[in-house]
Amino acid sequence: MLVLKFNVRNQRLSRFNSATVASNSYGYLKCEFNFMTDDWKRTSVKMANFSYKGRNYPVLIDGNNMCTVPKEVIHIPSFCVSIFGGGITTNKLTIPVEDSGVIPEEDTSTQY
């Protein structure tokens, strides 16, 4: 599992590791957030907002300050992430994604 690590200080989100994200890494990529200020420590529900091509995918940050990156955003050239909760919103960070060379399988399941 690959973990992208971030510091969150007030409304400032910054990344502190340089792991390379490969496209189509579904269910493999997680984010871990280090909330460094009291305003976030008083916030009970925190969400990571991932975006790709104008679509937003909010994900609940768990009690260990981690979440899984949704597969809908792990595409080249990049996706964005920000944090919100308790009336606080951070800046957006752009996370580059490299081509894995893997063509994703089509979903052939049928729902009735």
C-alpha positions as CSV (number, residue, x, y, z in Angstrom):
1,M,0.0,0.0,0.0
2,L,1.2,3.5,-0.9
3,V,0.5,6.3,1.6
4,L,0.6,9.9,0.7
5,K,1.4,12.0,3.8
6,F,0.2,15.5,4.5
7,N,0.5,18.1,7.2
8,V,-2.6,20.3,7.9
9,R,-1.9,23.6,9.7
10,N,-5.0,25.8,10.0
11,Q,-6.1,26.3,6.3
12,R,-2.8,25.1,4.9
13,L,-2.4,21.6,3.4
14,S,1.1,20.5,2.5
15,R,2.5,17.2,1.3
16,F,5.6,15.9,3.0
17,N,6.5,12.7,1.1
18,S,7.4,12.3,-2.5
19,A,5.8,8.9,-3.3
20,T,5.0,8.4,-7.0
21,V,1.4,7.7,-7.8
22,A,0.8,5.3,-10.7
23,S,-2.5,5.5,-12.7
24,N,-5.1,2.8,-12.1
25,S,-3.8,2.0,-8.6
26,Y,-7.3,1.2,-7.3
27,G,-7.8,0.3,-3.6
28,Y,-4.0,0.7,-3.1
29,L,-3.5,4.4,-2.5
30,K,-4.2,6.0,0.9
31,C,-3.7,9.4,2.4
32,E,-2.6,10.2,6.0
33,F,-3.1,13.6,7.5
34,N,-1.2,15.1,10.4
35,F,-3.5,17.8,11.9
36,M,-1.1,20.1,13.7
37,T,-3.4,22.9,15.1
38,D,-6.1,23.0,17.7
39,D,-8.8,24.1,15.3
40,W,-8.7,20.7,13.6
41,K,-8.4,18.8,16.8
42,R,-11.7,20.3,17.9
43,T,-13.3,19.2,14.6
44,S,-15.0,15.8,14.9
45,V,-15.8,15.1,11.3
46,K,-13.1,15.7,8.7
47,M,-13.5,15.1,5.0
48,A,-10.9,14.9,2.2
49,N,-12.2,16.2,-1.1
50,F,-10.6,14.6,-4.1
51,S,-11.2,16.1,-7.6
52,Y,-10.5,15.1,-11.2
53,K,-11.7,16.9,-14.3
54,G,-14.1,19.1,-12.3
55,R,-15.8,16.2,-10.4
56,N,-15.6,16.1,-6.6
57,Y,-15.3,12.9,-4.6
58,P,-15.5,13.6,-0.8
59,V,-14.2,10.9,1.5
60,L,-14.5,10.6,5.3
61,I,-11.2,10.7,7.1
62,D,-11.2,7.9,9.7
63,G,-10.1,8.1,13.4
64,N,-6.5,7.3,12.4
65,N,-6.6,10.4,10.2
66,M,-6.5,8.2,7.0
67,C,-8.6,7.6,4.0
68,T,-8.5,5.7,0.7
69,V,-8.2,7.7,-2.5
70,P,-11.2,7.0,-4.7
71,K,-10.4,5.2,-8.0
72,E,-12.3,7.8,-10.0
73,V,-9.4,10.3,-9.5
74,I,-6.3,8.2,-10.0
75,H,-5.7,9.1,-13.6
76,I,-3.0,11.0,-15.5
77,P,-2.0,13.8,-15.4
78,S,-3.1,14.6,-11.8
79,F,-5.8,14.9,-9.3
80,C,-6.4,17.5,-6.5
81,V,-7.0,17.0,-2.8
82,S,-8.2,19.4,-0.1
83,I,-9.6,19.0,3.5
84,F,-12.8,20.4,5.0
85,G,-14.8,20.1,8.2
86,G,-16.0,22.2,11.1
87,G,-16.3,25.3,8.9
88,I,-12.6,25.1,7.9
89,T,-11.4,24.5,4.3
90,T,-7.8,24.1,3.2
91,N,-6.1,24.9,0.0
92,K,-6.0,22.4,-2.9
93,L,-2.9,20.4,-3.7
94,T,-2.3,18.9,-7.1
95,I,-1.0,15.3,-7.0
96,P,0.8,14.2,-10.2
97,V,-0.1,10.8,-11.5
98,E,2.3,8.8,-13.8
99,D,1.1,6.4,-16.5
100,S,1.3,2.9,-15.2
101,G,1.0,1.4,-18.7
102,V,-2.0,-0.7,-17.5
103,I,-5.3,-0.4,-19.3
104,P,-8.1,-0.5,-16.8
105,E,-10.6,-3.3,-17.2
106,E,-14.1,-2.3,-18.2
107,D,-16.9,-2.9,-15.7
108,T,-19.0,-5.6,-17.4
109,S,-21.3,-6.2,-14.4
110,T,-24.9,-5.5,-15.0
111,Q,-27.1,-4.1,-12.3
112,Y,-30.9,-4.8,-12.4
